Amino acid sequence: MQKNSSLTHLIIRPARIEDAPGIYEAHKFAIQQICAKDYTPEQIDGWFPSSRTPEDYAVKIAAKSCGYLVAEIDGKIAGFSTFENEEMSSSIFTLTIPALAQAKLYLPPLKRK
């Protein structure tokens, strides 16, 4: 079996403000590309309005109004997850990786520092 080199450097970590543009792009791709075949344009626009910007994510990360995790592959943001519960006990992490379309990982409960 050939090893997929694009997944050799996968890191899941807390998001930083400078990750906002990558989170924006991953979210945009997930909604506008992956979901587009299953939902109406009105539903897609409701989930990802044209007025949304990377700054929207930076503000949320800075305010710590909810937690963000990012998946980084070879130094680039490949996906993200948000959570509101302190223990992250039932978070589903969706990776948006164009070459794989979509992969899902279950994250076991983690404790915040």
C-alpha atoms as an extended CHARMM CRD file, in Angstrom:
* protein
*
       113  EXT
         1         1  MET       CA              0.0000000000        0.0000000000        0.0000000000  PROA      1               0.0000000000
         2         2  GLN       CA              1.4070000000        3.3750000000       -1.0040000000  PROA      2               0.0000000000
         3         3  LYS       CA              1.6990000000        5.9620000000        1.7470000000  PROA      3               0.0000000000
         4         4  ASN       CA             -0.1630000000        9.2270000000        1.1130000000  PROA      4               0.0000000000
         5         5  SER       CA              2.5180000000       11.8550000000        1.6810000000  PROA      5               0.0000000000
         6         6  SER       CA             -0.0420000000       14.6840000000        1.9200000000  PROA      6               0.0000000000
         7         7  LEU       CA             -1.1150000000       13.4170000000        5.3390000000  PROA      7               0.0000000000
         8         8  THR       CA              2.3000000000       12.7920000000        6.8460000000  PROA      8               0.0000000000
         9         9  HSD       CA              2.4120000000       16.0770000000        8.7530000000  PROA      9               0.0000000000
        10        10  LEU       CA             -1.0930000000       16.4510000000       10.1790000000  PROA      10              0.0000000000
        11        11  ILE       CA             -1.2630000000       18.5730000000       13.3290000000  PROA      11              0.0000000000
        12        12  ILE       CA             -4.3990000000       19.3730000000       15.3070000000  PROA      12              0.0000000000
        13        13  ARG       CA             -3.9440000000       22.3750000000       17.5740000000  PROA      13              0.0000000000
        14        14  PRO       CA             -5.7490000000       25.3570000000       19.1010000000  PROA      14              0.0000000000
        15        15  ALA       CA             -6.3560000000       28.1360000000       16.5860000000  PROA      15              0.0000000000
        16        16  ARG       CA             -4.4480000000       31.4010000000       16.6790000000  PROA      16              0.0000000000
        17        17  ILE       CA             -5.6880000000       34.7470000000       15.3540000000  PROA      17              0.0000000000
        18        18  GLU       CA             -3.3440000000       34.4790000000       12.3750000000  PROA      18              0.0000000000
        19        19  ASP       CA             -5.1600000000       31.2640000000       11.3570000000  PROA      19              0.0000000000
        20        20  ALA       CA             -8.3280000000       33.2330000000       10.5160000000  PROA      20              0.0000000000
        21        21  PRO       CA             -7.7190000000       33.4400000000        6.7310000000  PROA      21              0.0000000000
        22        22  GLY       CA             -7.0800000000       29.6800000000        6.5420000000  PROA      22              0.0000000000
        23        23  ILE       CA            -10.1760000000       28.9070000000        8.6190000000  PROA      23              0.0000000000
        24        24  TYR       CA            -12.2020000000       31.2000000000        6.3650000000  PROA      24              0.0000000000
        25        25  GLU       CA            -10.9780000000       29.3920000000        3.2300000000  PROA      25              0.0000000000
        26        26  ALA       CA            -11.5770000000       25.9200000000        4.7160000000  PROA      26              0.0000000000
        27        27  HSD       CA            -15.1030000000       26.8830000000        5.8190000000  PROA      27              0.0000000000
        28        28  LYS       CA            -15.8780000000       28.5110000000        2.4630000000  PROA      28              0.0000000000
        29        29  PHE       CA            -14.7130000000       25.4150000000        0.5980000000  PROA      29              0.0000000000
        30        30  ALA       CA            -16.7160000000       23.0730000000        2.8410000000  PROA      30              0.0000000000
        31        31  ILE       CA            -19.9430000000       25.0360000000        2.4370000000  PROA      31              0.0000000000
        32        32  GLN       CA            -19.7080000000       26.2700000000       -1.1440000000  PROA      32              0.0000000000
        33        33  GLN       CA            -18.0980000000       23.1940000000       -2.7090000000  PROA      33              0.0000000000
        34        34  ILE       CA            -18.7530000000       20.0690000000       -0.6470000000  PROA      34              0.0000000000
        35        35  CYS       CA            -22.2840000000       20.9980000000        0.4730000000  PROA      35              0.0000000000
        36        36  ALA       CA            -23.3600000000       22.6280000000       -2.8010000000  PROA      36              0.0000000000
        37        37  LYS       CA            -24.5640000000       19.3990000000       -4.3720000000  PROA      37              0.0000000000
        38        38  ASP       CA            -26.9570000000       18.6770000000       -1.4920000000  PROA      38              0.0000000000
        39        39  TYR       CA            -28.3970000000       22.1040000000       -0.6280000000  PROA      39              0.0000000000
        40        40  THR       CA            -30.0660000000       25.0380000000       -2.3560000000  PROA      40              0.0000000000
        41        41  PRO       CA            -28.1820000000       28.2610000000       -3.1010000000  PROA      41              0.0000000000
        42        42  GLU       CA            -30.3180000000       29.9750000000       -0.4470000000  PROA      42              0.0000000000
        43        43  GLN       CA            -29.2580000000       27.4350000000        2.1940000000  PROA      43              0.0000000000
        44        44  ILE       CA            -25.6050000000       27.7680000000        1.1720000000  PROA      44              0.0000000000
        45        45  ASP       CA            -25.8290000000       31.5690000000        1.4050000000  PROA      45              0.0000000000
        46        46  GLY       CA            -27.4260000000       31.2530000000        4.8400000000  PROA      46              0.0000000000
        47        47  TRP       CA            -24.4970000000       29.1850000000        6.1100000000  PROA      47              0.0000000000
        48        48  PHE       CA            -21.8060000000       31.2190000000        4.3820000000  PROA      48              0.0000000000
        49        49  PRO       CA            -23.0940000000       34.6870000000        3.4490000000  PROA      49              0.0000000000
        50        50  SER       CA            -21.1100000000       36.7620000000        0.9510000000  PROA      50              0.0000000000
        51        51  SER       CA            -20.5600000000       39.3600000000        3.6810000000  PROA      51              0.0000000000
        52        52  ARG       CA            -18.4480000000       36.9260000000        5.7660000000  PROA      52              0.0000000000
        53        53  THR       CA            -14.7460000000       37.7760000000        5.9960000000  PROA      53              0.0000000000
        54        54  PRO       CA            -11.6120000000       36.2660000000        7.5600000000  PROA      54              0.0000000000
        55        55  GLU       CA            -11.8350000000       39.0470000000       10.1520000000  PROA      55              0.0000000000
        56        56  ASP       CA            -15.0780000000       37.4880000000       11.4480000000  PROA      56              0.0000000000
        57        57  TYR       CA            -13.0830000000       34.4230000000       12.4910000000  PROA      57              0.0000000000
        58        58  ALA       CA            -10.2360000000       36.5030000000       13.9600000000  PROA      58              0.0000000000
        59        59  VAL       CA            -12.7170000000       38.3830000000       16.1650000000  PROA      59              0.0000000000
        60        60  LYS       CA            -14.2330000000       35.1350000000       17.4670000000  PROA      60              0.0000000000
        61        61  ILE       CA            -10.8350000000       33.5790000000       18.1370000000  PROA      61              0.0000000000
        62        62  ALA       CA             -9.6510000000       36.7020000000       19.9730000000  PROA      62              0.0000000000
        63        63  ALA       CA            -12.8560000000       36.9900000000       22.0120000000  PROA      63              0.0000000000
        64        64  LYS       CA            -12.6940000000       33.3220000000       22.9700000000  PROA      64              0.0000000000
        65        65  SER       CA            -16.4890000000       33.2280000000       22.5870000000  PROA      65              0.0000000000
        66        66  CYS       CA            -16.0580000000       29.6260000000       21.5010000000  PROA      66              0.0000000000
        67        67  GLY       CA            -13.0480000000       27.3810000000       21.0580000000  PROA      67              0.0000000000
        68        68  TYR       CA            -11.4170000000       26.7530000000       17.7130000000  PROA      68              0.0000000000
        69        69  LEU       CA             -9.1450000000       23.9000000000       16.7390000000  PROA      69              0.0000000000
        70        70  VAL       CA             -7.3850000000       23.7380000000       13.4020000000  PROA      70              0.0000000000
        71        71  ALA       CA             -5.9830000000       20.8660000000       11.3980000000  PROA      71              0.0000000000
        72        72  GLU       CA             -2.7540000000       21.8300000000        9.7340000000  PROA      72              0.0000000000
        73        73  ILE       CA             -1.1770000000       19.8000000000        6.9480000000  PROA      73              0.0000000000
        74        74  ASP       CA              2.3510000000       20.7370000000        5.9630000000  PROA      74              0.0000000000
        75        75  GLY       CA              1.9230000000       24.1790000000        7.5470000000  PROA      75              0.0000000000
        76        76  LYS       CA             -1.4100000000       25.0230000000        5.8890000000  PROA      76              0.0000000000
        77        77  ILE       CA             -4.8680000000       25.0720000000        7.4860000000  PROA      77              0.0000000000
        78        78  ALA       CA             -6.8030000000       22.0890000000        6.1170000000  PROA      78              0.0000000000
        79        79  GLY       CA             -9.8350000000       22.2360000000        8.3890000000  PROA      79              0.0000000000
        80        80  PHE       CA            -11.2060000000       23.4380000000       11.6830000000  PROA      80              0.0000000000
        81        81  SER       CA            -13.6780000000       22.7660000000       14.4300000000  PROA      81              0.0000000000
        82        82  THR       CA            -15.4670000000       24.9390000000       16.9400000000  PROA      82              0.0000000000
        83        83  PHE       CA            -16.6860000000       23.9010000000       20.3460000000  PROA      83              0.0000000000
        84        84  GLU       CA            -18.5440000000       25.5180000000       23.1700000000  PROA      84              0.0000000000
        85        85  ASN       CA            -18.3710000000       22.9360000000       25.9000000000  PROA      85              0.0000000000
        86        86  GLU       CA            -15.4200000000       23.0720000000       28.2600000000  PROA      86              0.0000000000
        87        87  GLU       CA            -14.5500000000       19.4240000000       27.8020000000  PROA      87              0.0000000000
        88        88  MET       CA            -14.9680000000       19.2690000000       24.0370000000  PROA      88              0.0000000000
        89        89  SER       CA            -16.5800000000       15.9360000000       24.8150000000  PROA      89              0.0000000000
        90        90  SER       CA            -18.5650000000       15.4150000000       21.6420000000  PROA      90              0.0000000000
        91        91  SER       CA            -16.7350000000       17.4960000000       19.0620000000  PROA      91              0.0000000000
        92        92  ILE       CA            -16.7190000000       16.2580000000       15.5020000000  PROA      92              0.0000000000
        93        93  PHE       CA            -13.7510000000       17.6040000000       13.5980000000  PROA      93              0.0000000000
        94        94  THR       CA            -14.3240000000       17.9790000000        9.8630000000  PROA      94              0.0000000000
        95        95  LEU       CA            -11.2430000000       18.2580000000        7.7190000000  PROA      95              0.0000000000
        96        96  THR       CA            -11.7210000000       19.9700000000        4.4080000000  PROA      96              0.0000000000
        97        97  ILE       CA             -8.9780000000       18.6100000000        2.1910000000  PROA      97              0.0000000000
        98        98  PRO       CA             -9.6150000000       19.1100000000       -1.5320000000  PROA      98              0.0000000000
        99        99  ALA       CA             -7.7010000000       15.9720000000       -2.5500000000  PROA      99              0.0000000000
       100       100  LEU       CA             -9.7540000000       13.8130000000       -0.1930000000  PROA      100             0.0000000000
       101       101  ALA       CA            -13.0150000000       15.8050000000       -0.4230000000  PROA      101             0.0000000000
       102       102  GLN       CA            -13.8370000000       15.2750000000        3.2630000000  PROA      102             0.0000000000
       103       103  ALA       CA            -12.5870000000       13.1700000000        6.1450000000  PROA      103             0.0000000000
       104       104  LYS       CA            -14.0410000000       13.0940000000        9.6400000000  PROA      104             0.0000000000
       105       105  LEU       CA            -12.2090000000       12.4000000000       12.8480000000  PROA      105             0.0000000000
       106       106  TYR       CA            -13.7240000000       11.9540000000       16.2810000000  PROA      106             0.0000000000
       107       107  LEU       CA            -11.8510000000       13.8970000000       18.9110000000  PROA      107             0.0000000000
       108       108  PRO       CA            -11.9710000000       12.2990000000       22.3510000000  PROA      108             0.0000000000
       109       109  PRO       CA            -12.5680000000       14.5770000000       25.3350000000  PROA      109             0.0000000000
       110       110  LEU       CA             -9.6860000000       16.9630000000       25.8890000000  PROA      110             0.0000000000
       111       111  LYS       CA             -9.0790000000       19.2410000000       28.8390000000  PROA      111             0.0000000000
       112       112  ARG       CA             -8.4600000000       22.9430000000       28.2960000000  PROA      112             0.0000000000
       113       113  LYS       CA             -5.4090000000       24.4370000000       29.9540000000  PROA      113             0.0000000000
